[in-house]
């Protein structure tokens, strides 16, 4: 008989909090039972700045998901972002333990543990250790060395780290919303789980998450995660620019962006006028072309920053699978065309895949991260998949966590 369990994903963004409740059976795709969404006002650039407001918004989203699903939510898997997140490559080297030289799961775990033994600032901590490929006695590009024979085992890993105070503040807000955090997963990794295919990861792809306060980018190549970065600018900055440029309120600017915005001025009629009285202003008219020019300038700046990151890893214009856009800002008209022009790559919008149930509620690029949390948690031992605590166990208690590590490695294998 198939086992059933309930998994809840929680994405606490700068502008929006999203919660998704799913029922998971061993023999089928996760079934979406409930979705909750609330305006987020307690975060800036992905980090908590007003705990009381953040708790209220988290609670509101969870309550809505509870009402729709008819279930009581006790624990959630949380996506984490923010410009405090950074990554760095690391290498772990060990001697194979068995006398006959055959590499075991424990050897693999010890190599990953060795890669995580890095020097950190006092206020920083490791979120994830992502093994990319292994080397056995000089033979590199090995995906899984278990069962091979050798003397020396090396692993090339990517270390994801973050600021401890910001991580603790987010966890505290979740707990004060009367739920426990079952695990943490970097939102960029959750995005990739929900929208990228194995083929895209093999060919080389850039996943671009255009959020409210930040823009997350993740690069995959040959099935491995190559680079990860979170930029401190997002689609909320577009509304700020419109408010300043047109001398309107921020609420009116947000309405203008959503109803009349475009990232390509050439797609907008030169004589098209926006009547501000229909948007809550006392009077006034503005040119839609002017709005598009303001948006183009800000989006162009973001894409220039993305291109600089690609140049750092020598992948600018060199990713055959192109760019996949997710996040609330991905729906901006003209964004696909402008991204193609700026990054010189094919571009498409990504939608969550691999889910069933009320999928019309989550068939949106802004739900990529929270759906990725569901998929990541459902495929493996959930705490080993993304939990911050699981990674502490991984590095501190290698022996008891070999099975968890194995499941974690499989979770991100192409």
C-alpha positions as CSV (number, residue, x, y, z in Angstrom):
1,X,0.0,0.0,0.0
2,X,1.4,3.4,-1.0
3,X,2.3,5.7,1.8
4,X,0.8,9.2,2.0
5,X,2.2,12.3,3.5
6,X,1.4,16.0,3.5
7,X,4.1,18.5,2.5
8,X,3.9,22.2,2.7
9,X,6.2,24.6,0.8
10,X,6.6,28.2,2.0
11,X,8.2,30.9,-0.2
12,X,8.7,34.1,1.8
13,X,9.5,36.7,-0.9
14,X,10.1,40.4,-0.7
15,X,6.7,41.3,-2.2
16,X,4.7,38.1,-1.8
17,X,4.4,35.1,0.5
18,X,3.3,31.9,-1.1
19,X,2.3,28.6,0.5
20,X,1.4,25.4,-1.2
21,X,0.0,22.2,0.4
22,X,0.5,18.9,-1.4
23,X,-0.3,15.3,-0.7
24,X,2.4,12.9,-1.7
25,X,2.1,9.2,-2.5
26,X,4.9,6.9,-3.4
27,X,3.5,5.9,-6.7
28,X,2.3,9.2,-8.1
29,X,3.1,12.9,-8.6
30,X,2.5,15.3,-5.7
31,X,-1.2,16.3,-5.5
32,X,-1.8,20.1,-4.9
33,X,-4.5,20.4,-2.3
34,X,-4.3,24.1,-1.3
35,X,-2.6,27.4,-2.2
36,X,-2.2,30.5,-0.2
37,X,-0.9,33.9,-1.2
38,X,-0.4,37.1,0.7
39,X,1.3,40.5,0.2
40,X,4.6,40.6,1.9
41,X,5.6,43.8,3.6
42,X,8.2,42.7,6.2
43,X,11.2,42.0,3.9
44,X,13.7,44.0,1.9
45,X,15.9,42.5,-0.7
46,X,14.9,39.0,0.5
47,X,15.7,39.5,4.2
48,X,13.5,40.2,7.2
49,X,13.4,43.9,8.3
50,X,10.1,43.9,10.1
51,X,9.5,40.6,11.9
52,X,6.0,41.5,13.1
53,X,4.8,42.3,9.6
54,X,6.6,39.2,8.2
55,X,4.9,36.9,10.7
56,X,1.5,38.4,10.0
57,X,1.9,37.9,6.2
58,X,3.2,34.3,6.6
59,X,0.3,33.5,8.9
60,X,-2.2,35.0,6.4
61,X,-0.8,32.9,3.5
62,X,-0.8,29.7,5.6
63,X,-4.3,30.3,6.8
64,X,-5.6,30.6,3.3
65,X,-3.8,27.4,2.2
66,X,-5.4,25.7,5.3
67,X,-8.8,26.8,4.3
68,X,-8.5,25.6,0.7
69,X,-6.9,22.3,1.6
70,X,-9.0,21.6,4.7
71,X,-5.8,20.6,6.6
72,X,-4.0,22.0,9.6
73,X,-0.4,23.0,8.8
74,X,2.2,22.1,11.4
75,X,5.5,22.3,9.5
76,X,6.7,23.8,6.3
77,X,9.7,23.6,4.0
78,X,11.0,27.1,3.6
79,X,12.7,28.7,0.6
80,X,15.5,31.1,1.4
81,X,17.0,33.9,-0.7
82,X,18.4,37.3,-0.2
83,X,21.6,39.1,-1.4
84,X,23.5,37.8,1.7
85,X,23.6,34.4,0.0
86,X,26.9,33.6,-1.8
87,X,28.6,30.5,-3.3
88,X,32.1,29.3,-3.7
89,X,33.8,26.2,-5.1
90,X,35.5,23.8,-2.7
91,X,37.4,20.5,-3.1
92,X,37.5,17.6,-0.7
93,X,40.2,14.9,-0.8
94,X,40.3,11.6,1.1
95,X,42.0,8.2,1.1
96,X,39.7,5.3,0.2
97,X,39.2,3.4,3.4
98,X,38.6,-0.2,2.3
99,X,41.6,-2.5,1.9
100,X,40.5,-3.7,-1.5
101,X,40.2,-0.1,-2.7
102,X,36.5,-0.3,-3.5
103,X,34.8,3.1,-2.9
104,X,31.8,3.0,-0.6
105,X,29.0,5.4,0.2
106,X,30.8,6.2,3.4
107,X,33.9,7.3,1.3
108,X,31.7,9.5,-0.8
109,X,30.2,11.0,2.3
110,X,33.7,11.7,3.9
111,X,34.8,13.4,0.7
112,X,31.8,15.7,0.8
113,X,32.4,16.4,4.5
114,X,36.1,17.3,3.6
115,X,34.8,19.7,1.0
116,X,32.7,21.5,3.6
117,X,35.6,22.0,6.0
118,X,36.2,25.6,4.9
119,X,36.9,28.8,6.9
120,X,33.8,31.0,7.5
121,X,33.4,34.4,9.0
122,X,31.8,34.3,12.5
123,X,28.4,35.5,11.2
124,X,28.3,33.1,8.2
125,X,27.2,29.5,7.9
126,X,26.9,26.8,5.3
127,X,23.4,26.3,3.8
128,X,24.2,23.6,1.3
129,X,27.1,21.5,0.0
130,X,26.4,20.5,-3.6
131,X,28.7,17.8,-4.9
132,X,29.3,18.3,-8.7
133,X,31.7,15.6,-9.8
134,X,34.3,13.2,-8.4
135,X,37.9,12.3,-9.3
136,X,39.3,8.8,-8.6
137,X,43.1,8.6,-8.9
138,X,43.3,11.4,-11.4
139,X,40.3,10.2,-13.5
140,X,37.8,13.1,-13.4
141,X,34.3,13.9,-14.4
142,X,32.8,10.9,-12.5
143,X,29.2,11.4,-11.4
144,X,29.1,8.5,-8.9
145,X,32.3,6.8,-7.8
146,X,30.6,4.2,-5.6
147,X,31.8,0.7,-6.6
148,X,34.9,2.0,-8.4
149,X,38.4,1.1,-7.2
150,X,41.0,3.6,-6.3
151,X,43.2,5.0,-3.6
152,X,42.5,8.7,-3.7
153,X,39.0,10.2,-3.9
154,X,38.3,13.9,-4.6
155,X,35.1,15.8,-5.0
156,X,34.4,19.1,-6.6
157,X,31.6,20.8,-4.7
158,X,29.8,24.1,-4.6
159,X,29.3,25.6,-1.1
160,X,26.2,27.8,-0.6
161,X,26.6,30.0,2.5
162,X,24.5,32.8,4.1
163,X,24.5,35.3,6.9
164,X,23.5,33.5,10.2
165,X,21.5,36.5,11.6
166,X,19.3,36.7,8.5
167,X,18.7,32.9,8.4
168,X,17.8,32.9,12.1
169,X,15.4,35.9,11.6
170,X,13.5,34.1,8.9
171,X,13.3,30.9,10.9
172,X,12.1,32.8,13.9
173,X,9.3,34.5,11.9
174,X,8.2,31.1,10.6
175,X,8.0,29.7,14.1
176,X,6.1,32.7,15.4
177,X,3.5,32.0,12.7
178,X,2.8,28.8,14.7
179,X,4.5,26.3,12.4
180,X,7.9,24.6,12.5
181,X,10.4,24.7,9.7
182,X,11.1,21.2,8.4
183,X,14.0,22.3,6.3
184,X,15.5,25.2,4.3
185,X,16.3,25.1,0.6
186,X,17.8,27.9,-1.5
187,X,15.0,29.3,-3.6
188,X,17.2,29.2,-6.7
189,X,17.7,25.5,-6.3
190,X,13.9,25.0,-5.7
191,X,13.2,27.0,-8.9
192,X,15.4,24.7,-10.9
193,X,13.8,21.6,-9.5
194,X,10.4,22.8,-10.7
195,X,11.1,24.1,-14.2
196,X,14.3,22.7,-15.6
197,X,14.6,19.4,-17.5
198,X,17.5,17.0,-17.4
199,X,18.3,17.9,-21.0
200,X,18.5,21.6,-20.3
201,X,20.9,21.0,-17.4
202,X,23.1,18.9,-19.6
203,X,23.3,21.3,-22.5
204,X,23.9,24.4,-20.3
205,X,21.1,26.7,-19.0
206,X,20.6,29.9,-17.0
207,X,17.7,30.0,-14.7
208,X,16.8,33.6,-13.9
209,X,14.4,34.3,-11.0
210,X,13.2,37.9,-11.3
211,X,11.7,38.5,-7.8
212,X,10.5,41.6,-6.1
213,X,13.6,42.7,-4.3
214,X,16.2,40.3,-5.7
215,X,17.1,38.5,-8.9
216,X,18.5,35.0,-8.5
217,X,20.5,33.3,-11.2
218,X,21.6,29.7,-11.4
219,X,23.8,28.2,-14.1
220,X,23.8,24.5,-15.0
221,X,26.1,22.7,-17.4
222,X,26.7,19.0,-18.0
223,X,24.1,18.3,-15.3
224,X,26.1,20.1,-12.6
225,X,25.4,23.4,-11.0
226,X,28.1,25.7,-12.2
227,X,27.3,29.0,-10.5
228,X,24.7,30.6,-8.3
229,X,24.2,34.3,-7.3
230,X,21.5,36.5,-5.9
231,X,21.6,40.2,-7.1
232,X,20.2,42.9,-4.8
233,X,17.7,44.3,-7.4
234,X,14.4,43.1,-8.6
235,X,11.0,44.0,-10.2
236,X,10.0,46.2,-7.2
237,X,12.7,48.6,-8.3
238,X,10.8,49.1,-11.6
239,X,7.8,50.5,-9.7
240,X,10.0,52.8,-7.7
241,X,11.6,54.1,-10.9
242,X,8.1,54.7,-12.4
243,X,7.0,56.6,-9.3
244,X,10.0,58.8,-9.4
245,X,9.9,59.3,-13.2
246,X,6.2,60.1,-13.4
247,X,5.9,61.8,-9.9
248,X,3.1,59.4,-8.9
249,X,2.4,57.4,-5.7
250,X,4.1,54.0,-5.4
251,X,0.7,52.3,-5.5
252,X,-0.2,54.1,-8.8
253,X,3.2,53.2,-10.2
254,X,2.7,49.5,-9.4
255,X,-0.7,49.6,-11.2
256,X,0.9,51.3,-14.2
257,X,3.6,48.6,-14.3
258,X,1.1,45.8,-14.1
259,X,-1.5,47.1,-16.5
260,X,0.5,49.1,-19.0
261,X,4.2,48.1,-18.5
262,X,6.4,46.8,-21.3
263,X,10.2,46.2,-21.4
264,X,10.3,47.1,-25.1
265,X,9.4,50.7,-26.1
266,X,9.2,49.8,-29.7
267,X,6.2,47.6,-28.9
268,X,4.2,50.5,-27.5
269,X,2.3,53.1,-29.5
270,X,4.1,56.4,-29.5
271,X,0.8,58.4,-29.0
272,X,-0.7,56.0,-26.5
273,X,-1.7,57.9,-23.3
274,X,-2.5,56.5,-19.8
275,X,-5.2,58.4,-17.9
276,X,-4.1,58.4,-14.3
277,X,-7.6,59.3,-13.0
278,X,-8.6,55.6,-13.7
279,X,-5.7,54.5,-11.4
280,X,-6.6,56.5,-8.3
281,X,-4.7,59.8,-9.0
282,X,-6.6,63.1,-8.8
283,X,-5.6,64.1,-12.4
284,X,-2.9,63.7,-15.0
285,X,-1.9,61.8,-18.1
286,X,1.3,60.1,-19.0
287,X,2.7,58.6,-22.2
288,X,2.9,54.8,-22.2
289,X,6.1,55.2,-24.2
290,X,7.7,57.0,-21.4
291,X,6.7,54.2,-19.0
292,X,8.2,51.6,-21.3
293,X,11.5,53.6,-21.5
294,X,11.7,53.7,-17.7
295,X,11.1,50.0,-17.5
296,X,13.6,49.2,-20.2
297,X,16.3,51.1,-18.4
298,X,15.9,49.2,-15.2
299,X,15.5,45.8,-16.7
300,X,18.5,46.5,-19.0
301,X,20.5,47.3,-15.9
302,X,19.5,44.0,-14.2
303,X,20.4,42.0,-17.4
304,X,23.8,43.8,-17.6
305,X,24.5,42.6,-14.1
306,X,23.4,39.1,-15.1
307,X,25.8,39.2,-18.1
308,X,28.7,40.2,-15.8
309,X,28.1,37.1,-13.7
310,X,28.1,35.0,-16.8
311,X,31.3,36.6,-18.0
312,X,32.9,35.7,-14.6
313,X,32.4,32.0,-15.4
314,X,33.1,32.4,-19.2
315,X,29.5,31.5,-20.2
316,X,28.2,34.8,-21.6
317,X,26.3,33.8,-24.8
318,X,27.5,30.2,-24.5
319,X,24.6,28.3,-22.9
320,X,22.8,26.3,-25.7
321,X,19.6,25.7,-23.6
322,X,19.4,29.5,-23.1
323,X,17.6,31.3,-20.4
324,X,14.5,30.2,-18.4
325,X,12.7,33.1,-16.7
326,X,10.7,32.5,-13.5
327,X,9.4,34.7,-10.6
328,X,6.7,37.4,-10.6
329,X,8.7,39.7,-12.8
330,X,9.0,37.1,-15.6
331,X,5.5,38.0,-16.8
332,X,6.5,41.5,-17.8
333,X,5.6,42.1,-21.4
334,X,8.6,42.4,-23.7
335,X,11.0,40.8,-21.1
336,X,11.6,37.7,-23.2
337,X,12.6,39.8,-26.3
338,X,14.8,42.2,-24.3
339,X,16.5,39.3,-22.5
340,X,17.3,37.7,-25.9
341,X,18.7,41.0,-27.1
342,X,20.8,41.6,-24.0
343,X,22.1,38.1,-23.2
344,X,22.4,36.8,-26.8
345,X,20.7,33.6,-25.8
346,X,17.3,31.8,-26.5
347,X,14.8,32.7,-23.8
348,X,11.6,31.2,-22.5
349,X,9.3,31.5,-19.5
350,X,9.4,28.6,-17.1
351,X,6.3,27.0,-15.5
352,X,6.2,24.4,-12.6
353,X,6.1,20.8,-13.9
354,X,5.6,17.4,-12.3
355,X,2.5,18.2,-10.1
356,X,-1.1,17.3,-10.1
357,X,-4.3,18.5,-8.4
358,X,-5.4,22.1,-8.6
359,X,-2.5,23.0,-10.9
360,X,-4.4,25.9,-12.4
361,X,-3.6,27.7,-9.1
362,X,0.1,27.2,-9.5
363,X,0.6,27.3,-13.2
364,X,2.5,30.5,-13.0
365,X,6.2,31.3,-13.0
366,X,5.9,33.1,-9.7
367,X,5.1,29.7,-8.1
368,X,8.3,28.0,-9.3
369,X,10.2,28.2,-6.0
370,X,7.4,27.0,-3.8
371,X,6.5,24.2,-6.1
372,X,10.2,23.3,-6.3
373,X,10.2,23.0,-2.5
374,X,7.3,20.5,-2.7
375,X,9.1,18.4,-5.4
376,X,12.4,18.5,-3.6
377,X,10.8,17.4,-0.3
378,X,8.7,14.7,-1.9
379,X,11.4,12.9,-3.8
380,X,13.7,12.1,-0.9
381,X,14.0,12.1,2.8
382,X,12.7,15.6,3.1
383,X,15.1,16.9,5.8
384,X,18.1,15.6,3.9
385,X,16.9,17.2,0.7
386,X,17.0,20.8,1.8
387,X,17.2,21.2,5.5
388,X,19.9,23.4,7.0
389,X,20.1,21.0,10.0
390,X,20.6,18.1,7.7
391,X,23.7,19.7,6.3
392,X,25.0,20.3,9.8
393,X,24.6,16.6,10.4
394,X,26.2,15.8,7.1
395,X,29.4,17.6,8.1
396,X,29.4,16.7,11.8
397,X,28.2,13.1,11.9
398,X,29.3,11.4,8.7
399,X,28.6,7.8,9.7
400,X,24.9,8.0,10.7
401,X,23.9,10.2,7.7
402,X,25.3,8.2,4.8
403,X,21.8,7.2,3.6
404,X,20.6,10.8,3.8
405,X,23.6,12.0,1.8
406,X,22.9,9.4,-0.8
407,X,19.3,10.6,-1.2
408,X,20.5,14.2,-1.2
409,X,22.9,13.5,-4.0
410,X,20.3,11.7,-6.1
411,X,18.0,14.7,-5.6
412,X,20.1,17.0,-7.7
413,X,21.6,14.3,-10.0
414,X,20.7,15.0,-13.7
